[in-house]
Amino acid sequence: MRDQAKRVTILMADDDDEDYMLTADALREALVANPLYRVKDGEELMEYLLLQGRYSSRAEAPLPSLILLDLNMPKKDGREALKEIEAHAHLRQIPVVVLTSSDAKEDVAQCYAIGANSYIKKPVNFDGLVKALRALGQYWFEIVELPDV
């Protein structure tokens, strides 16, 4: 991967421990070696991004270059978090990839309408997840130019 991939941080917002572990394993399998951080709900996502609560510095909460966002999380769901991200000029530059189990047409349309850059339905098996994350890694870390946020 290009030099840019070395400095790209991924932040995953997902409350499901198994989904997080599978995604982390699939990223490694897909040879996407970027640092991966995790938050478990939309409130924690916003605290991380805005350096609030237990996230007091960029040393412990590096600003991500890409956010993987689940929709169905406790406290504040992914849709609410996406709206909040879009409301902050310095955060809306960060690409948000919705990675969720929902394939409801309303969810897809709503997420794009409120600022999602991509929408991926979580594949049902590990090989499918590896394939999807390999394509995601190639696109976001090798093909497109990401802004310095």
TAHUMO-V223048 format. One record per pair of residues at least 6 apart in sequence whose C-alpha atoms are under 6 Angstrom apart, sorted by the first residue. I is the first residue (numbers start at 0). GAP is how many residues later the second one is. If there is no record, write none. Layout:
i;gap
I;GAP
I;GAP
This chain:
i;gap
4;136
7;57
8;25
8;26
8;55
8;56
9;26
9;54
9;56
9;57
10;25
10;26
10;27
10;53
10;56
11;26
11;55
11;56
12;25
12;26
12;27
12;56
12;57
13;26
13;56
14;25
14;26
14;58
25;104
29;100
29;104
38;6
40;32
40;33
41;34
41;35
41;36
41;39
42;33
47;7
64;29
65;28
65;29
66;29
67;29
67;30
67;31
68;29
68;30
69;8
69;28
69;29
69;30
70;6
70;7
82;31
84;6
84;7
85;6
94;22
95;20
95;21
96;20
96;21
96;22
97;21
97;22
98;21
98;22
98;23
99;21
99;22
100;20
100;21
102;18
122;6
